[in-house]
Amino acid sequence: MCLAIPAKVHQVNGDSALVSIGNVEYKASLLLLKDVKEGDYIMLHAGFAIEKVDKKEAARMLALFREIEDSKTT
């Protein structure tokens, strides 16, 4: 099973970007997407940005992941 997670773009450096998921930062390859800018949200899979998503959709998906995680601890 493959899983992509929404991440916020903080810095773009050519074909890579510094992104974050929560308080954790990652380096993401931008080779598969065009026109990624600081402040954008991307779907991160195996170190690659594979799709751009809007802020509202990213927040909705992250909330679902938190809900799943919270249900595991109760």
N, CA, C and O atoms as a CHARMM CRD file, in Angstrom:
* protein
*
  296
    1    1 MET  N      0.84300  -1.17800   0.00000 PROA 1      0.00000
    2    1 MET  CA     0.00000   0.00000   0.00000 PROA 1      0.00000
    3    1 MET  C      0.88000   1.23100   0.00000 PROA 1      0.00000
    4    1 MET  O      1.88200   1.28500   0.71400 PROA 1      0.00000
    5    2 CYS  N      0.51300   2.21500  -0.79400 PROA 2      0.00000
    6    2 CYS  CA     1.24500   3.47600  -0.86300 PROA 2      0.00000
    7    2 CYS  C      0.44500   4.55100  -0.15200 PROA 2      0.00000
    8    2 CYS  O     -0.78600   4.54100  -0.15600 PROA 2      0.00000
    9    3 LEU  N      1.16100   5.46900   0.45300 PROA 3      0.00000
   10    3 LEU  CA     0.50600   6.53600   1.19300 PROA 3      0.00000
   11    3 LEU  C      1.22700   7.84000   0.92500 PROA 3      0.00000
   12    3 LEU  O      2.45200   7.90400   1.02900 PROA 3      0.00000
   13    4 ALA  N      0.49400   8.86900   0.58500 PROA 4      0.00000
   14    4 ALA  CA     1.04900  10.21400   0.43300 PROA 4      0.00000
   15    4 ALA  C      0.45600  11.07600   1.53700 PROA 4      0.00000
   16    4 ALA  O     -0.70400  10.91100   1.91600 PROA 4      0.00000
   17    5 ILE  N      1.26600  11.99600   2.04800 PROA 5      0.00000
   18    5 ILE  CA     0.86800  12.83600   3.17400 PROA 5      0.00000
   19    5 ILE  C      0.96600  14.30400   2.75300 PROA 5      0.00000
   20    5 ILE  O      1.92600  14.68600   2.08400 PROA 5      0.00000
   21    6 PRO  N     -0.00700  15.13000   3.13300 PROA 6      0.00000
   22    6 PRO  CA     0.08400  16.55000   2.81600 PROA 6      0.00000
   23    6 PRO  C      1.22700  17.21300   3.58700 PROA 6      0.00000
   24    6 PRO  O      1.41200  16.95600   4.77700 PROA 6      0.00000
   25    7 ALA  N      1.98200  18.05700   2.90900 PROA 7      0.00000
   26    7 ALA  CA     3.09500  18.77300   3.53900 PROA 7      0.00000
   27    7 ALA  C      3.09100  20.21300   3.04700 PROA 7      0.00000
   28    7 ALA  O      2.73600  20.49000   1.90200 PROA 7      0.00000
   29    8 LYS  N      3.49100  21.12700   3.92800 PROA 8      0.00000
   30    8 LYS  CA     3.56800  22.54200   3.57400 PROA 8      0.00000
   31    8 LYS  C      4.97600  22.85800   3.07400 PROA 8      0.00000
   32    8 LYS  O      5.96500  22.44500   3.67900 PROA 8      0.00000
   33    9 VAL  N      5.05600  23.58600   1.97900 PROA 9      0.00000
   34    9 VAL  CA     6.33900  23.98200   1.40000 PROA 9      0.00000
   35    9 VAL  C      6.82900  25.25000   2.10100 PROA 9      0.00000
   36    9 VAL  O      6.12700  26.26000   2.14800 PROA 9      0.00000
   37   10 HSD  N      8.04700  25.17900   2.64300 PROA 10     0.00000
   38   10 HSD  CA     8.62800  26.33200   3.33300 PROA 10     0.00000
   39   10 HSD  C      9.69400  27.02000   2.50000 PROA 10     0.00000
   40   10 HSD  O      9.86900  28.23500   2.59100 PROA 10     0.00000
   41   11 GLN  N     10.39700  26.25800   1.69800 PROA 11     0.00000
   42   11 GLN  CA    11.48700  26.83200   0.91500 PROA 11     0.00000
   43   11 GLN  C     11.67900  26.00400  -0.34400 PROA 11     0.00000
   44   11 GLN  O     11.67600  24.77400  -0.28700 PROA 11     0.00000
   45   12 VAL  N     11.84700  26.67300  -1.48500 PROA 12     0.00000
   46   12 VAL  CA    12.08800  25.99300  -2.75300 PROA 12     0.00000
   47   12 VAL  C     13.51800  26.29300  -3.18600 PROA 12     0.00000
   48   12 VAL  O     13.93700  27.44900  -3.23800 PROA 12     0.00000
   49   13 ASN  N     14.26100  25.22600  -3.49600 PROA 13     0.00000
   50   13 ASN  CA    15.64100  25.33600  -3.95600 PROA 13     0.00000
   51   13 ASN  C     15.79500  24.53100  -5.23900 PROA 13     0.00000
   52   13 ASN  O     16.19200  23.36700  -5.20000 PROA 13     0.00000
   53   14 GLY  N     15.48400  25.14300  -6.37100 PROA 14     0.00000
   54   14 GLY  CA    15.58700  24.43500  -7.63800 PROA 14     0.00000
   55   14 GLY  C     14.58900  23.29500  -7.71500 PROA 14     0.00000
   56   14 GLY  O     13.37900  23.51400  -7.66600 PROA 14     0.00000
   57   15 ASP  N     15.10500  22.06600  -7.83700 PROA 15     0.00000
   58   15 ASP  CA    14.24300  20.88200  -7.95900 PROA 15     0.00000
   59   15 ASP  C     13.95300  20.20500  -6.63000 PROA 15     0.00000
   60   15 ASP  O     13.51100  19.05600  -6.60600 PROA 15     0.00000
   61   16 SER  N     14.19600  20.90300  -5.51800 PROA 16     0.00000
   62   16 SER  CA    13.87200  20.33200  -4.21400 PROA 16     0.00000
   63   16 SER  C     13.25700  21.40800  -3.33300 PROA 16     0.00000
   64   16 SER  O     13.33200  22.60000  -3.63200 PROA 16     0.00000
   65   17 ALA  N     12.65300  20.96600  -2.25000 PROA 17     0.00000
   66   17 ALA  CA    12.00300  21.89600  -1.33300 PROA 17     0.00000
   67   17 ALA  C     12.15000  21.39900   0.09400 PROA 17     0.00000
   68   17 ALA  O     12.28100  20.20200   0.34600 PROA 17     0.00000
   69   18 LEU  N     12.12400  22.34400   1.01900 PROA 18     0.00000
   70   18 LEU  CA    12.02600  22.02400   2.43200 PROA 18     0.00000
   71   18 LEU  C     10.54800  22.08400   2.77400 PROA 18     0.00000
   72   18 LEU  O      9.91100  23.12300   2.60200 PROA 18     0.00000
   73   19 VAL  N     10.00000  20.97600   3.25600 PROA 19     0.00000
   74   19 VAL  CA     8.57600  20.89200   3.56700 PROA 19     0.00000
   75   19 VAL  C      8.41200  20.41900   5.00600 PROA 19     0.00000
   76   19 VAL  O      9.34300  19.88900   5.61200 PROA 19     0.00000
   77   20 SER  N      7.21700  20.61900   5.53800 PROA 20     0.00000
   78   20 SER  CA     6.96000  20.13100   6.89500 PROA 20     0.00000
   79   20 SER  C      5.61400  19.43500   6.96800 PROA 20     0.00000
   80   20 SER  O      4.65400  19.76700   6.27200 PROA 20     0.00000
   81   21 ILE  N      5.60200  18.45200   7.84900 PROA 21     0.00000
   82   21 ILE  CA     4.37300  17.77400   8.24400 PROA 21     0.00000
   83   21 ILE  C      4.34800  17.89000   9.75800 PROA 21     0.00000
   84   21 ILE  O      5.14700  17.25900  10.45000 PROA 21     0.00000
   85   22 GLY  N      3.43000  18.69500  10.26700 PROA 22     0.00000
   86   22 GLY  CA     3.46200  19.00400  11.69300 PROA 22     0.00000
   87   22 GLY  C      4.73100  19.77200  12.00800 PROA 22     0.00000
   88   22 GLY  O      5.03000  20.77600  11.36200 PROA 22     0.00000
   89   23 ASN  N      5.48000  19.30200  12.99800 PROA 23     0.00000
   90   23 ASN  CA     6.72100  19.96100  13.39600 PROA 23     0.00000
   91   23 ASN  C      7.95500  19.30200  12.81500 PROA 23     0.00000
   92   23 ASN  O      9.07100  19.63000  13.21700 PROA 23     0.00000
   93   24 VAL  N      7.78400  18.38300  11.88300 PROA 24     0.00000
   94   24 VAL  CA     8.90700  17.64900  11.31400 PROA 24     0.00000
   95   24 VAL  C      9.15600  18.13600   9.88900 PROA 24     0.00000
   96   24 VAL  O      8.23200  18.23200   9.08000 PROA 24     0.00000
   97   25 GLU  N     10.43300  18.44600   9.59400 PROA 25     0.00000
   98   25 GLU  CA    10.79000  18.93100   8.26500 PROA 25     0.00000
   99   25 GLU  C     11.43000  17.82000   7.43800 PROA 25     0.00000
  100   25 GLU  O     12.12800  16.95100   7.95900 PROA 25     0.00000
  101   26 TYR  N     11.16900  17.87600   6.13200 PROA 26     0.00000
  102   26 TYR  CA    11.68300  16.89500   5.18300 PROA 26     0.00000
  103   26 TYR  C     12.18800  17.61600   3.94000 PROA 26     0.00000
  104   26 TYR  O     11.77900  18.74000   3.65100 PROA 26     0.00000
  105   27 LYS  N     13.07200  16.96200   3.21800 PROA 27     0.00000
  106   27 LYS  CA    13.47300  17.44400   1.89600 PROA 27     0.00000
  107   27 LYS  C     12.62800  16.68100   0.88700 PROA 27     0.00000
  108   27 LYS  O     12.52400  15.45600   0.95300 PROA 27     0.00000
  109   28 ALA  N     12.02500  17.40800  -0.04600 PROA 28     0.00000
  110   28 ALA  CA    11.16000  16.79300  -1.05000 PROA 28     0.00000
  111   28 ALA  C     11.67500  17.11200  -2.44300 PROA 28     0.00000
  112   28 ALA  O     12.06800  18.24500  -2.72200 PROA 28     0.00000
  113   29 SER  N     11.67200  16.12700  -3.30600 PROA 29     0.00000
  114   29 SER  CA    12.01200  16.33700  -4.71400 PROA 29     0.00000
  115   29 SER  C     10.81500  16.94800  -5.42500 PROA 29     0.00000
  116   29 SER  O      9.67900  16.51300  -5.23100 PROA 29     0.00000
  117   30 LEU  N     11.07300  17.95500  -6.24700 PROA 30     0.00000
  118   30 LEU  CA    10.01900  18.60400  -7.03000 PROA 30     0.00000
  119   30 LEU  C     10.08200  18.22100  -8.50000 PROA 30     0.00000
  120   30 LEU  O      9.46900  18.88300  -9.33800 PROA 30     0.00000
  121   31 LEU  N     10.81200  17.16500  -8.82500 PROA 31     0.00000
  122   31 LEU  CA    10.99000  16.77300 -10.21700 PROA 31     0.00000
  123   31 LEU  C      9.68300  16.40500 -10.91900 PROA 31     0.00000
  124   31 LEU  O      9.60800  16.47300 -12.14600 PROA 31     0.00000
  125   32 LEU  N      8.66100  16.01800 -10.17000 PROA 32     0.00000
  126   32 LEU  CA     7.40400  15.57700 -10.78600 PROA 32     0.00000
  127   32 LEU  C      6.35600  16.69100 -10.88800 PROA 32     0.00000
  128   32 LEU  O      5.30300  16.49300 -11.49300 PROA 32     0.00000
  129   33 LEU  N      6.63800  17.85900 -10.30100 PROA 33     0.00000
  130   33 LEU  CA     5.67700  18.96400 -10.30900 PROA 33     0.00000
  131   33 LEU  C      6.31800  20.23300 -10.83300 PROA 33     0.00000
  132   33 LEU  O      7.53100  20.42000 -10.74500 PROA 33     0.00000
  133   34 LYS  N      5.48500  21.09700 -11.37700 PROA 34     0.00000
  134   34 LYS  CA     5.94500  22.40900 -11.83000 PROA 34     0.00000
  135   34 LYS  C      5.29700  23.49500 -10.98000 PROA 34     0.00000
  136   34 LYS  O      4.23800  23.29500 -10.38500 PROA 34     0.00000
  137   35 ASP  N      5.94400  24.62400 -10.94000 PROA 35     0.00000
  138   35 ASP  CA     5.38600  25.82700 -10.31100 PROA 35     0.00000
  139   35 ASP  C      5.03900  25.66700  -8.83300 PROA 35     0.00000
  140   35 ASP  O      4.01100  26.17500  -8.38500 PROA 35     0.00000
  141   36 VAL  N      5.87200  24.97600  -8.07600 PROA 36     0.00000
  142   36 VAL  CA     5.67300  24.86800  -6.63300 PROA 36     0.00000
  143   36 VAL  C      6.33100  26.08100  -5.98400 PROA 36     0.00000
  144   36 VAL  O      7.47500  26.42000  -6.28400 PROA 36     0.00000
  145   37 LYS  N      5.57500  26.73700  -5.07500 PROA 37     0.00000
  146   37 LYS  CA     6.05900  27.94100  -4.41300 PROA 37     0.00000
  147   37 LYS  C      5.96800  27.78400  -2.89800 PROA 37     0.00000
  148   37 LYS  O      5.24300  26.93000  -2.38600 PROA 37     0.00000
  149   38 GLU  N      6.72600  28.63400  -2.19200 PROA 38     0.00000
  150   38 GLU  CA     6.62100  28.67400  -0.73700 PROA 38     0.00000
  151   38 GLU  C      5.17300  28.94000  -0.35800 PROA 38     0.00000
  152   38 GLU  O      4.50600  29.78500  -0.95500 PROA 38     0.00000
  153   39 GLY  N      4.69700  28.20900   0.64600 PROA 39     0.00000
  154   39 GLY  CA     3.31900  28.35700   1.10100 PROA 39     0.00000
  155   39 GLY  C      2.36200  27.36500   0.46900 PROA 39     0.00000
  156   39 GLY  O      1.25800  27.16600   0.97800 PROA 39     0.00000
  157   40 ASP  N      2.76200  26.73400  -0.63600 PROA 40     0.00000
  158   40 ASP  CA     1.93100  25.69900  -1.26500 PROA 40     0.00000
  159   40 ASP  C      1.86700  24.46600  -0.37200 PROA 40     0.00000
  160   40 ASP  O      2.71000  24.26900   0.50400 PROA 40     0.00000
  161   41 TYR  N      0.86500  23.65100  -0.60800 PROA 41     0.00000
  162   41 TYR  CA     0.76800  22.33700   0.01800 PROA 41     0.00000
  163   41 TYR  C      0.90800  21.29500  -1.07200 PROA 41     0.00000
  164   41 TYR  O      0.32500  21.41800  -2.15000 PROA 41     0.00000
  165   42 ILE  N      1.68400  20.27400  -0.78100 PROA 42     0.00000
  166   42 ILE  CA     1.91000  19.19700  -1.73900 PROA 42     0.00000
  167   42 ILE  C      1.61100  17.86400  -1.06100 PROA 42     0.00000
  168   42 ILE  O      1.59400  17.76000   0.16500 PROA 42     0.00000
  169   43 MET  N      1.37900  16.85700  -1.88000 PROA 43     0.00000
  170   43 MET  CA     1.27400  15.49300  -1.36800 PROA 43     0.00000
  171   43 MET  C      2.67200  14.88700  -1.47700 PROA 43     0.00000
  172   43 MET  O      3.24400  14.83700  -2.56500 PROA 43     0.00000
  173   44 LEU  N      3.21900  14.42700  -0.35800 PROA 44     0.00000
  174   44 LEU  CA     4.56400  13.88900  -0.29700 PROA 44     0.00000
  175   44 LEU  C      4.49900  12.36700  -0.23700 PROA 44     0.00000
  176   44 LEU  O      3.85000  11.79400   0.63800 PROA 44     0.00000
  177   45 HSD  N      5.18600  11.71900  -1.18600 PROA 45     0.00000
  178   45 HSD  CA     5.23500  10.25500  -1.22400 PROA 45     0.00000
  179   45 HSD  C      6.65900   9.82400  -1.51900 PROA 45     0.00000
  180   45 HSD  O      7.21000  10.16500  -2.56600 PROA 45     0.00000
  181   46 ALA  N      7.25400   9.08200  -0.61000 PROA 46     0.00000
  182   46 ALA  CA     8.60100   8.52500  -0.78900 PROA 46     0.00000
  183   46 ALA  C      9.61300   9.60600  -1.16500 PROA 46     0.00000
  184   46 ALA  O     10.51400   9.36700  -1.96900 PROA 46     0.00000
  185   47 GLY  N      9.45700  10.80800  -0.57200 PROA 47     0.00000
  186   47 GLY  CA    10.39800  11.88300  -0.81500 PROA 47     0.00000
  187   47 GLY  C     10.09700  12.72800  -2.03900 PROA 47     0.00000
  188   47 GLY  O     10.83700  13.66500  -2.34200 PROA 47     0.00000
  189   48 PHE  N      9.01500  12.40700  -2.75100 PROA 48     0.00000
  190   48 PHE  CA     8.65500  13.14600  -3.96200 PROA 48     0.00000
  191   48 PHE  C      7.33500  13.89000  -3.75900 PROA 48     0.00000
  192   48 PHE  O      6.38100  13.34500  -3.20400 PROA 48     0.00000
  193   49 ALA  N      7.29800  15.13400  -4.21300 PROA 49     0.00000
  194   49 ALA  CA     6.04400  15.87500  -4.28800 PROA 49     0.00000
  195   49 ALA  C      5.30800  15.35100  -5.52000 PROA 49     0.00000
  196   49 ALA  O      5.81000  15.46700  -6.63900 PROA 49     0.00000
  197   50 ILE  N      4.12700  14.77800  -5.32000 PROA 50     0.00000
  198   50 ILE  CA     3.43700  14.14800  -6.44700 PROA 50     0.00000
  199   50 ILE  C      2.18200  14.89700  -6.89300 PROA 50     0.00000
  200   50 ILE  O      1.63600  14.61600  -7.96000 PROA 50     0.00000
  201   51 GLU  N      1.72700  15.84700  -6.08200 PROA 51     0.00000
  202   51 GLU  CA     0.51200  16.58600  -6.42900 PROA 51     0.00000
  203   51 GLU  C      0.42400  17.81700  -5.54100 PROA 51     0.00000
  204   51 GLU  O      0.85500  17.78500  -4.38800 PROA 51     0.00000
  205   52 LYS  N     -0.13200  18.90600  -6.07100 PROA 52     0.00000
  206   52 LYS  CA    -0.42500  20.07500  -5.24900 PROA 52     0.00000
  207   52 LYS  C     -1.86300  19.96000  -4.75400 PROA 52     0.00000
  208   52 LYS  O     -2.74900  19.50300  -5.47700 PROA 52     0.00000
  209   53 VAL  N     -2.08000  20.38300  -3.50700 PROA 53     0.00000
  210   53 VAL  CA    -3.43400  20.41200  -2.93600 PROA 53     0.00000
  211   53 VAL  C     -3.64000  21.77200  -2.28400 PROA 53     0.00000
  212   53 VAL  O     -2.68100  22.43800  -1.89600 PROA 53     0.00000
  213   54 ASP  N     -4.90400  22.17600  -2.16900 PROA 54     0.00000
  214   54 ASP  CA    -5.13600  23.45900  -1.51200 PROA 54     0.00000
  215   54 ASP  C     -5.06900  23.29100   0.00600 PROA 54     0.00000
  216   54 ASP  O     -5.13400  22.18200   0.53600 PROA 54     0.00000
  217   55 LYS  N     -4.93800  24.42500   0.67700 PROA 55     0.00000
  218   55 LYS  CA    -4.73700  24.43400   2.13600 PROA 55     0.00000
  219   55 LYS  C     -5.89200  23.74700   2.87300 PROA 55     0.00000
  220   55 LYS  O     -5.66700  23.01100   3.83300 PROA 55     0.00000
  221   56 LYS  N     -7.10500  23.98500   2.42900 PROA 56     0.00000
  222   56 LYS  CA    -8.28300  23.41100   3.09200 PROA 56     0.00000
  223   56 LYS  C     -8.28000  21.87600   2.98100 PROA 56     0.00000
  224   56 LYS  O     -8.55800  21.17700   3.95600 PROA 56     0.00000
  225   57 GLU  N     -7.96500  21.36900   1.79700 PROA 57     0.00000
  226   57 GLU  CA    -7.91800  19.91600   1.59400 PROA 57     0.00000
  227   57 GLU  C     -6.77700  19.29500   2.40800 PROA 57     0.00000
  228   57 GLU  O     -6.94500  18.22400   2.99000 PROA 57     0.00000
  229   58 ALA  N     -5.62200  19.96200   2.44800 PROA 58     0.00000
  230   58 ALA  CA    -4.49400  19.46500   3.23900 PROA 58     0.00000
  231   58 ALA  C     -4.87800  19.38500   4.71500 PROA 58     0.00000
  232   58 ALA  O     -4.58000  18.39300   5.38200 PROA 58     0.00000
  233   59 ALA  N     -5.53100  20.41200   5.22100 PROA 59     0.00000
  234   59 ALA  CA    -5.95600  20.42000   6.62800 PROA 59     0.00000
  235   59 ALA  C     -6.95300  19.29800   6.90900 PROA 59     0.00000
  236   59 ALA  O     -6.89500  18.65900   7.96000 PROA 59     0.00000
  237   60 ARG  N     -7.86800  19.06000   5.97000 PROA 60     0.00000
  238   60 ARG  CA    -8.86000  17.99300   6.14700 PROA 60     0.00000
  239   60 ARG  C     -8.17400  16.62500   6.22800 PROA 60     0.00000
  240   60 ARG  O     -8.51200  15.80300   7.08000 PROA 60     0.00000
  241   61 MET  N     -7.21000  16.39000   5.33500 PROA 61     0.00000
  242   61 MET  CA    -6.50500  15.10600   5.33100 PROA 61     0.00000
  243   61 MET  C     -5.66400  14.92000   6.59300 PROA 61     0.00000
  244   61 MET  O     -5.64100  13.83300   7.17100 PROA 61     0.00000
  245   62 LEU  N     -4.97400  15.97800   7.01900 PROA 62     0.00000
  246   62 LEU  CA    -4.16000  15.87600   8.22900 PROA 62     0.00000
  247   62 LEU  C     -5.03500  15.60900   9.45500 PROA 62     0.00000
  248   62 LEU  O     -4.63800  14.86300  10.35000 PROA 62     0.00000
  249   63 ALA  N     -6.22600  16.21500   9.49800 PROA 63     0.00000
  250   63 ALA  CA    -7.15500  15.96400  10.59900 PROA 63     0.00000
  251   63 ALA  C     -7.59400  14.50100  10.61000 PROA 63     0.00000
  252   63 ALA  O     -7.72500  13.90400  11.67800 PROA 63     0.00000
  253   64 LEU  N     -7.82000  13.92300   9.43800 PROA 64     0.00000
  254   64 LEU  CA    -8.18100  12.50000   9.36500 PROA 64     0.00000
  255   64 LEU  C     -7.05700  11.60100   9.86700 PROA 64     0.00000
  256   64 LEU  O     -7.30800  10.62300  10.57000 PROA 64     0.00000
  257   65 PHE  N     -5.80800  11.93300   9.50300 PROA 65     0.00000
  258   65 PHE  CA    -4.66500  11.15600  10.00200 PROA 65     0.00000
  259   65 PHE  C     -4.57100  11.24700  11.52600 PROA 65     0.00000
  260   65 PHE  O     -4.30700  10.24600  12.19200 PROA 65     0.00000
  261   66 ARG  N     -4.78900  12.46100  12.08600 PROA 66     0.00000
  262   66 ARG  CA    -4.75300  12.62100  13.55300 PROA 66     0.00000
  263   66 ARG  C     -5.86400  11.80900  14.20500 PROA 66     0.00000
  264   66 ARG  O     -5.66000  11.19800  15.25400 PROA 66     0.00000
  265   67 GLU  N     -7.03400  11.80500  13.58400 PROA 67     0.00000
  266   67 GLU  CA    -8.16800  11.04900  14.12300 PROA 67     0.00000
  267   67 GLU  C     -7.85000   9.55200  14.15400 PROA 67     0.00000
  268   67 GLU  O     -8.16800   8.86500  15.12500 PROA 67     0.00000
  269   68 ILE  N     -7.22900   9.06100  13.10100 PROA 68     0.00000
  270   68 ILE  CA    -6.83900   7.63600  13.05700 PROA 68     0.00000
  271   68 ILE  C     -5.82700   7.34700  14.15700 PROA 68     0.00000
  272   68 ILE  O     -5.95500   6.35700  14.87700 PROA 68     0.00000
  273   69 GLU  N     -4.82700   8.20300  14.28800 PROA 69     0.00000
  274   69 GLU  CA    -3.80900   8.01500  15.31300 PROA 69     0.00000
  275   69 GLU  C     -4.41400   8.05200  16.71400 PROA 69     0.00000
  276   69 GLU  O     -4.06900   7.22800  17.56100 PROA 69     0.00000
  277   70 ASP  N     -5.31600   9.00700  16.96300 PROA 70     0.00000
  278   70 ASP  CA    -5.97400   9.12000  18.27000 PROA 70     0.00000
  279   70 ASP  C     -6.80900   7.88200  18.58500 PROA 70     0.00000
  280   70 ASP  O     -6.89100   7.47500  19.74400 PROA 70     0.00000
  281   71 SER  N     -7.43100   7.27400  17.56800 PROA 71     0.00000
  282   71 SER  CA    -8.27000   6.09900  17.81600 PROA 71     0.00000
  283   71 SER  C     -7.42700   4.89000  18.18700 PROA 71     0.00000
  284   71 SER  O     -7.93700   3.96500  18.81900 PROA 71     0.00000
  285   72 LYS  N     -6.14700   4.87100  17.81300 PROA 72     0.00000
  286   72 LYS  CA    -5.26100   3.78000  18.17100 PROA 72     0.00000
  287   72 LYS  C     -4.87100   3.81600  19.63800 PROA 72     0.00000
  288   72 LYS  O     -4.56000   2.77500  20.21700 PROA 72     0.00000
  289   73 THR  N     -4.88200   4.98800  20.24700 PROA 73     0.00000
  290   73 THR  CA    -4.43000   5.13400  21.63500 PROA 73     0.00000
  291   73 THR  C     -5.55100   5.01900  22.63600 PROA 73     0.00000
  292   73 THR  O     -5.30500   5.02200  23.84200 PROA 73     0.00000
  293   74 THR  N     -6.78500   4.91800  22.16000 PROA 74     0.00000
  294   74 THR  CA    -7.90300   4.82600  23.12200 PROA 74     0.00000
  295   74 THR  C     -8.44700   3.42800  23.18000 PROA 74     0.00000
  296   74 THR  O     -9.38700   3.16200  23.93000 PROA 74     0.00000
